[in-house]
Amino acid sequence: MAFSAQIPYGAYWSTPFAKWQGSLSHLHSMKFAAHVAKDELAKRDIDASGFDYGVMGLTVPQHQSFFGLPWLTGMIGADKVGGPTISQVCATGVRVLQNGVAEIECGLASTALVATCDRVSNSPQVYYPEPSGPGGTGPHENIALDNMMHDPMGGHSMTQTAENVAAKHQITTEQQHDVVLRRQQQYTDAVADGSAFLKRFMSLPFDVPSANFKKTVGQMEGDEGIFKSDKEKLAKLKPVIPDGSVTFGGQTHPADGNACIIVAEPDKAKELSQDAKIEISILGFGMARASLAHMPEAPVPAARAALDMAGLEIADIDAVKTHNPFAVNDVYFSRETGYDLDNMNNYGCTLVWGHPQAPMGIRAIIELIEELVIRGGGKGLFTGCAAGDSAMAVVISVNGN
């Protein structure tokens, strides 16, 4: 099926992603997203007052993020716009896109801002009062670090889920490292010719604002914290978990950044498009959950669900993007679906440019759109896992250019 809601060509953007504790670590993620959105909307001559709905994806709380989406839209000049704030960890990008599309399908909105922002750096330290605890003492957690290391259902780390899938499906360290090298090679296409591909949706060089957003304190030429591997360096790495197969080289890194996308009714989408001849349709969504502690398996059934909704097979797909916090994810996906491992994730992916959680999926979808435009059109699939051994996927179509 095809939803009536469309994505106007060019009505989306992403900041560069910065490895945690880097150039973006001092910025309140919601205020930063609003700061960027105002600039990017102005560059596209899009009036924020034209939005009649908004949805925000946020997985790491910030000071006063209790106020959620209405605060963000208020900061960009859309002070009549309401909507929810949603967290589905690393699947948040697809989930908020689905939410924006659903609002339009229901006839409740015509133009929606889908915003995602996260700062994994300086994660909140949260104390939970417990009057019945010993001496009234309650538990404390570091939102990012503690939850990456301890799944409440099984007590395992995120890395353990990759180890479990690698062992179950006999995915070796060498196979994982081969994927890393291929993904880094693909990313070089994004930064070729002065980062021409990234500049299709990213303002570069990127001015880094001060914490009060009153001045510029630095510039980023692109994504920050990209680690360039080679076969020899990777071969020297030991598995993170003793007797395992997943090394630090075979997984992504925490990061900061934001990304937004607009969805609208067809007539409004043409009005907001940077090229009205390019039509971007949304064909299907899917969600799935794998067995406990087998998170990298979940993107496959999620992708199949999205393909089923779209009435397509994997052979009909021209480009695939994945959220791949572990190289294991892509090896398993390719084996299960038959999609060429080397041709997934052209121009970049999470494994290379990092893991700021909510914005990852939106940036990947933006890159998927641009890849299809460069190809002259076609159908694309994005799928990615999330904490809780879950995943979400979306199928899109790009026609004309």
C-alpha positions in Angstrom: 0.0 0.0 0.0 1.0 3.7 -0.2 0.1 6.3 2.4 -1.2 9.6 1.2 1.3 11.5 3.3 4.5 12.3 1.4 8.0 13.6 2.2 8.7 16.9 0.3 12.0 16.6 -1.5 14.7 18.4 0.5 12.4 19.2 3.4 14.7 17.5 5.8 18.1 18.0 7.4 20.6 16.6 9.8 23.5 18.0 11.8 26.8 16.3 11.6 27.1 13.7 14.4 29.8 14.1 17.0 31.3 11.4 19.1 30.2 11.8 22.7 32.0 14.3 24.8 33.0 16.0 21.6 32.0 19.3 20.0 28.3 19.0 20.7 28.4 17.7 24.2 27.7 21.1 25.8 24.4 21.6 24.1 20.9 21.0 25.4 19.6 18.6 22.8 16.1 20.1 22.5 17.3 23.7 22.3 20.0 22.7 19.8 17.4 20.9 17.6 15.2 24.1 17.7 18.3 26.3 16.9 19.1 24.1 13.9 15.5 23.8 12.7 15.0 27.6 12.6 18.1 28.0 10.4 17.2 25.1 8.1 13.6 26.1 7.7 14.8 29.6 6.7 17.2 28.2 4.1 14.3 26.3 2.6 11.9 29.3 2.8 9.5 27.2 4.9 7.4 29.1 7.4 7.1 27.2 10.8 3.6 28.6 11.2 2.5 26.3 8.4 2.9 23.2 10.6 -0.3 21.9 12.2 1.3 18.9 13.9 4.6 17.9 15.4 6.2 14.8 17.0 9.5 14.7 18.7 11.8 11.7 19.3 13.9 12.0 22.4 15.5 9.1 24.3 17.9 10.8 26.7 16.1 13.3 29.0 17.3 16.9 29.2 16.5 19.7 31.6 12.8 20.4 31.4 12.2 18.0 28.5 9.1 17.2 30.5 7.5 19.9 28.3 8.4 17.9 25.2 7.3 18.7 21.6 5.3 21.9 22.4 8.5 23.5 23.8 10.5 22.7 20.7 7.8 23.9 18.3 7.4 27.1 20.4 11.1 27.8 20.1 10.9 27.6 16.3 7.9 30.0 16.0 5.2 27.3 15.7 3.6 28.2 19.0 0.2 26.8 18.0 1.5 23.3 17.3 1.2 20.4 19.7 2.0 16.8 19.6 3.7 14.0 21.5 7.2 13.1 22.5 8.1 9.5 21.8 10.9 7.2 22.8 11.5 3.8 21.3 15.2 3.9 21.9 17.1 3.3 18.6 13.8 2.6 16.7 12.6 6.1 17.6 13.3 7.6 14.1 10.9 5.2 12.3 8.4 5.4 15.1 8.1 9.2 15.0 7.9 9.1 11.2 5.1 6.6 11.4 3.3 8.8 14.0 3.5 11.9 11.7 2.2 9.9 8.7 -0.6 8.4 10.8 -1.8 11.9 11.9 -2.1 13.0 8.3 -3.8 9.7 7.3 -6.4 10.3 10.0 -7.1 13.7 8.6 -6.0 15.4 11.8 -3.1 17.3 10.2 -1.8 18.4 6.8 1.8 19.2 7.5 3.9 17.7 10.3 7.4 18.3 11.6 9.1 15.1 12.6 12.0 16.0 14.9 14.6 13.8 16.6 17.3 14.9 19.0 19.6 13.3 21.5 22.7 14.1 23.4 24.3 10.9 24.8 27.1 12.9 26.2 26.8 13.9 29.9 23.8 11.6 30.3 21.5 12.5 33.2 22.2 10.9 36.6 18.8 10.0 37.9 17.9 9.2 41.5 14.6 7.5 42.3 13.3 8.1 45.8 12.3 4.9 47.7 10.9 5.6 51.2 10.6 1.9 51.9 14.3 1.3 51.0 17.0 0.9 53.7 17.2 4.2 55.4 14.9 5.6 52.7 17.6 5.2 50.1 16.5 4.6 46.5 18.3 3.5 43.3 20.4 5.7 41.0 21.2 5.3 37.3 23.2 6.9 34.5 20.5 6.9 31.8 22.9 6.0 28.9 25.7 4.0 30.4 23.8 1.8 32.9 21.1 0.9 30.4 23.6 0.0 27.7 25.2 -2.4 30.1 22.2 -4.0 31.7 19.0 -5.1 30.1 16.4 -5.4 32.9 14.8 -8.5 31.4 18.0 -10.5 31.2 20.8 -8.5 32.9 22.9 -8.6 29.8 24.7 -5.8 27.9 24.0 -4.7 24.4 27.3 -6.3 23.3 26.1 -9.6 24.6 23.2 -9.6 22.2 25.6 -9.3 19.3 27.7 -12.1 20.8 24.7 -14.3 21.1 23.7 -13.8 17.4 27.3 -14.2 16.2 27.6 -17.5 18.1 24.2 -18.8 17.0 24.8 -18.0 13.3 28.6 -18.6 13.3 29.5 -15.0 12.3 33.3 -14.7 12.9 35.3 -11.7 14.0 37.0 -11.6 10.5 33.6 -11.4 8.8 32.5 -8.6 11.1 35.7 -6.7 10.4 35.3 -7.1 6.7 31.9 -5.4 7.0 33.5 -2.6 9.0 36.1 -2.0 6.2 33.4 -2.1 3.5 31.1 0.4 5.4 34.0 2.8 5.9 34.8 2.6 2.2 31.2 3.4 1.4 31.3 6.4 3.7 34.3 7.8 1.7 31.7 8.4 -1.1 29.8 10.7 1.2 32.8 12.9 1.9 34.2 12.8 -1.6 34.2 16.1 -3.6 34.1 18.3 -0.5 31.4 16.1 1.2 29.0 16.7 -1.8 26.7 14.0 -0.7 26.4 15.2 2.9 25.8 18.7 1.7 22.6 17.6 0.0 21.0 17.6 3.4 23.6 18.9 5.9 24.9 22.5 6.3 28.7 22.3 6.1 30.9 23.6 7.5 28.6 23.5 10.5 28.8 26.3 13.0 28.8 25.0 16.6 26.9 27.4 18.9 27.7 28.3 22.5 25.5 26.8 25.2 23.3 29.9 25.3 23.2 30.0 21.4 24.4 33.6 21.3 27.7 33.0 19.5 29.6 30.4 17.4 32.3 28.6 19.4 33.6 26.3 16.7 33.1 24.6 13.3 32.7 21.1 12.2 33.7 20.1 8.7 31.6 17.0 8.9 30.9 14.1 11.3 33.3 14.1 14.2 35.0 11.1 15.8 35.1 8.8 12.7 37.6 6.1 13.3 39.5 5.0 10.2 40.3 1.3 10.4 42.5 -1.0 8.4 42.7 -4.8 8.3 45.9 -4.9 10.4 44.6 -2.7 13.1 41.4 -4.6 13.4 43.1 -7.9 13.5 45.0 -6.8 16.7 41.8 -6.1 18.6 40.6 -8.5 21.2 36.9 -9.3 21.8 35.2 -7.0 24.3 33.7 -10.1 26.0 36.3 -12.8 26.7 36.0 -15.8 24.3 33.6 -13.8 22.2 33.9 -12.4 18.6 32.8 -8.7 18.8 35.6 -6.2 19.1 35.4 -2.5 19.7 36.2 -2.1 16.0 33.1 -4.1 15.1 30.6 -1.8 16.8 29.5 1.8 16.7 30.2 4.7 19.1 27.8 6.9 21.2 27.2 10.3 19.6 25.3 13.6 19.7 23.2 15.3 17.0 19.7 15.9 15.6 17.7 15.3 12.4 14.3 16.4 11.2 12.0 15.5 8.3 8.7 17.0 7.2 5.7 14.9 6.0 2.7 16.4 4.4 -0.4 15.9 2.2 0.4 15.5 -1.5 -0.4 19.1 -2.5 1.4 20.6 0.5 4.4 18.3 -0.2 4.7 19.7 -3.7 4.5 23.2 -2.4 7.3 22.5 0.2 9.5 20.5 -2.2 12.8 21.7 -3.5 11.9 19.9 -6.7 8.3 19.2 -7.3 9.1 16.6 -10.0 10.5 14.3 -7.3 7.8 12.5 -5.4 8.7 10.6 -2.2 6.0 8.1 -1.0 5.9 5.9 2.1 4.8 2.4 1.3 4.9 0.5 4.5 6.1 0.2 8.1 7.0 -2.9 10.2 7.8 -3.7 13.8 9.2 -6.9 15.3 10.8 -8.4 18.4 13.4 -11.1 18.6 14.1 -13.6 21.3 15.5 -12.2 24.6 19.2 -11.1 24.1 19.1 -11.5 20.3 18.6 -7.9 19.3 20.5 -8.0 16.0 18.0 -10.5 14.6 15.0 -8.2 15.0 15.6 -6.0 11.9 14.9 -8.9 9.6 11.3 -9.7 10.6 10.6 -5.9 10.9 11.8 -5.5 7.3 9.7 -8.4 6.2 6.6 -6.8 7.9 7.3 -3.5 6.1 7.8 -5.2 2.8 4.5 -7.2 3.3 2.6 -3.9 3.9 4.2 -2.5 0.8 3.3 -5.6 -1.2 7.0 -6.0 -2.2 9.8 -8.6 -1.9 13.4 -7.9 -1.0 14.3 -8.4 -4.7 12.2 -5.3 -5.5 14.3 -3.0 -3.3 16.9 -0.9 -4.9 18.7 0.4 -1.8 18.9 -0.7 1.8 20.0 1.2 4.9 20.3 -0.3 8.3 20.9 0.8 11.9 23.8 -1.4 12.5 25.3 -0.8 16.0 27.2 -4.0 15.4 28.6 -5.4 12.2 26.9 -8.6 13.1 23.6 -7.0 12.2 24.5 -6.6 8.6 25.9 -10.1 8.2 22.8 -11.6 9.6 20.5 -9.4 7.5 22.3 -10.3 4.3 22.2 -14.0 5.0 18.6 -14.1 6.0 17.3 -11.9 3.1 19.8 -12.6 0.4 20.5 -8.9 -0.1 24.0 -8.2 -1.2 26.1 -7.4 1.9 28.4 -5.1 0.0 25.6 -3.0 -1.5 23.8 -2.2 1.7 24.5 1.2 3.4 26.0 3.1 0.6 27.3 6.5 1.6 27.3 5.7 5.4 25.5 4.2 8.3 25.4 4.1 12.1 28.4 1.7 12.3 30.5 4.6 10.9 28.9 7.9 11.9 27.7 6.9 15.3 24.9 6.3 17.7 22.9 9.3 18.9 19.8 7.1 19.3 16.7 9.0 18.2 18.2 10.9 15.2 19.9 7.8 13.6 16.9 6.5 11.8 15.8 9.8 10.4 19.3 10.6 9.1 19.5 7.1 7.5 16.1 7.6 5.8 17.3 11.0 4.5 20.4 9.4 3.1 18.3 6.6 1.6 16.1 9.2 -0.2 19.2 11.0 -1.6 20.7 7.7 -2.7 17.5 6.9 -4.6 17.4 10.4 -6.2 21.0 10.0 -7.4 19.9 6.6 -8.9 17.1 8.3 -10.7 14.4 6.8 -8.5 13.5 3.5 -7.0 12.4 1.8 -3.8 14.3 1.8 -0.5 14.2 0.0 2.8 15.4 1.1 6.2 15.4 -1.2 9.1 17.1 -1.2 12.5 17.2 -2.8 15.9 16.5 -1.2 19.3 16.8 -2.1 23.0 14.4 -4.7 24.1 15.3 -6.9 21.2 12.9 -4.9 19.0 13.1 -3.2 15.6 11.2 -1.0 13.2 11.4 -0.7 9.4 10.0 1.5 6.7 9.8 1.2 2.9 9.8 4.3 0.7 9.6 5.0 -3.0 11.2 7.9 -5.0 9.8 8.7 -8.4 11.2 11.1 -10.9 14.0 13.7 -10.8 
